[in-house]
Amino acid sequence: MGHVIVSLSHASEDVERASLSFTIANAALSSGQEVSVMLTIDGVWLATEGYADSLQTPPYPPLGEMIKRFVEDGGNLWVCGVCVKPRGITEEHLIPGAKIVGAATLIEGMVTGGATISF
């Protein structure tokens, strides 16, 4: 099994980009890969309770459903620890399965062979 790391820095300002990221992440999970989505910059909002529920860009399914499926199917939802601070986001604001992590978590995933793609 490989490790796919999807880096996403967008949220409501570019729902199509966010939706494509989770389409790829869910496809990788379906093919039996370990998958981590690293949310950075404004992308961290996607991990907060209720934020993605009303976001959708056709032809993609609702973004909140895509994120929920990703987590339920075993994906790692990493939230940039530095990025949440200026936005006032804490662990209490996060959806189940999301985890605030530092840069070391991302680097470890990369240096141990994780293939990365950024949006």
N, C-alpha and C positions, 0 to 999 in steps of 0.2 A: 504494500500500500504506500502511495506517495502522500505528500502533504502539500496542499494548495493553500496559498495565503492570498486573499483578496483584500487590497487596501482601498478604502472608500472614504473620501473627504467631503462628500456632498450629501445633502438631505433635501428639504422642501424646495430649495432653489434649483434643483436639477433632479427631479423625481425619475426621469428616464434613466439617467446614469446610475442612480441608486438601485432602480429596479433591474437593470442589466447586471449589476454586480451580484445581486441575490439570485438572479436566474443562473448565472455561471456557478455561484457557490452551491446552489441546490443541485445542479447537474453534476458537479464534482462529487457531492455526497452520494448521489444516486449511483455513481459509478464505483463506489466503494473506497473513495479517497478520504483521508483525514482533511478537514477543511476548517480554516480559521478566517473570519472576516475581521480585519482591523479597522475600526472606525476612528477617524481622526478629524480634526478641525470641526466643521459644522456637521459632519457625519455622526458625531457622538450623540446628536439629538435623536437619531433613529433608535437608540437603545433605551430611550426614556419611555416610561409608561404612557400609552395613549398617543404618542406623537405621530407614529406612522399609520395609525388606523384609518385616517381619511385621505391618505395619499395614494394616488393611482394615475398612471399614464397608460392609456390603451396602446398596444394590445396586452400589456402586462396585467397580471392579477393585482389586487390591492397589495401595496407594499407591506402593510402590517401582517397580512396573511403569509407573505413570502418569508418574512423574518421569523414569524412564529414557527413555520414549517422547518426552517433552517435549524433553529434551536432544538425543536422537538426531535429532529432526525439525527441529532448528535453533533451539530456544528459548534465550533468555538466562536462565540461572539465577544471579541476583545474590544474594549473601549479605552482610548488613549487617556492615561492618567493626567498628563500635562494639559491636554485639551479640555478636560471637564472642569478644571479649576476656574478659569475665567468665566465659564458659563454657569457656575454655581450648581453643577450636577454632582450628586453624591450617590453612593450605592443604593440609598433608599428610593431614588428616582428611577432606577433601572428596571427593565422587564426581567422576568425570570430567565436565567441562563446567561445574561450579560455579565461581564466581569471587567472591572477597571484594572488595567495592567500598565506596566511601565515599558519603556523602550526595550529593555532587556528581553522581555518575552517575545517580541517581534524578531529581534536579532537572533535569539536562540532558534526560532523556527526557521529562519533563513539559513543560518550557518550549518544546520543539521539537514539541509537538503530541500527545504520548502521552496516550491516554485511560486513566484509572486506575480501578481497582475494588479495594476493600479487604475482606479477610476477617480 
